[in-house]
Amino acid sequence: MPRDTLTREQIVRTAIELLDAEGLEGLNMRSLGARLDSAATAVYWHVKSKDNLITLAGDEVWNEIELPDLSVVDWRTAATAMATGLYAMFTRHPWLVQAFGSYLFYGAGKARHDDHGLAVYEKAGFVGAEADQAGAAVFMFVLGNALGESASITLRRRLSRDGGDADGLIRKTIERASDIAMQFPRLRTRVEAAAAADYASAPDKSFEFGLRAIFDGFEDQLNARPGTPAREDVR
């Protein structure tokens, strides 16, 4: 594809597809150019550098998160929807979680999401920096939950590229970890209650449990303020 027929949007979308399939380590201009049927130099002309391309791709995926209408839903429903949407986006694009350690992401996509998040927590009753703190607390919780899945995908990819049996190596590691856990009473109870292959996994609904706990805490803080009328329980 000649340079003058390429668009930045095409390049960014194809880069996202390549990153989803191969991770950060699999993205290079030559492989991206091959997917676009274009020379790497034509790609560089539009996006300048690999780092700039990752920044553009990282901002674009934030547009996938649906922003709830605050005129028709309460703040907690909206906050839950946004946190769930953020988690789903991170798990669709695990390379983005990995990239947070090496890249500074910014752009209209992320700003759109962050601005609406502030509106959600302002509707809850948080003022000024409090809304930022509430949003940051939820973001870090979601990111932490997504990190485990991202790390697992990255590890499996690396083990496979090294020529090993990724599933077999992980299974043996979990078995060894389970043997060690049997020396400790509380861990032993959990190992005995679940198959060894499930020992490393969080219990079902752990994400929902943690999110409810955070929002319960927010509501308790807001309700404890002097002069605050009783709020309807939406838990």
Buried (B, 14 or more C-beta within 10 A) or exposed (E): BEEEEBEEEBBBBBBBEBBBEBBBEBBEBEBBBEBBEBBBEBBBBBBEEBEEBBBBBBBBBBBBBEBBEBEEBBBBBBBBBBBBBBBBBBBEBBBBBBBBEEBEBEBEBBEBBBEBBBBBBBBBBBEEEBBBEBBEBBBEBBBEBBBEBBEBBBBBBEBEEEEEEBEEBBEEEBEEBBEEBEEEEEBEEBBEEEEBEBBBEEEEEEBEEBBBEBBEEBBEBBEEEEEEEEEEEEE
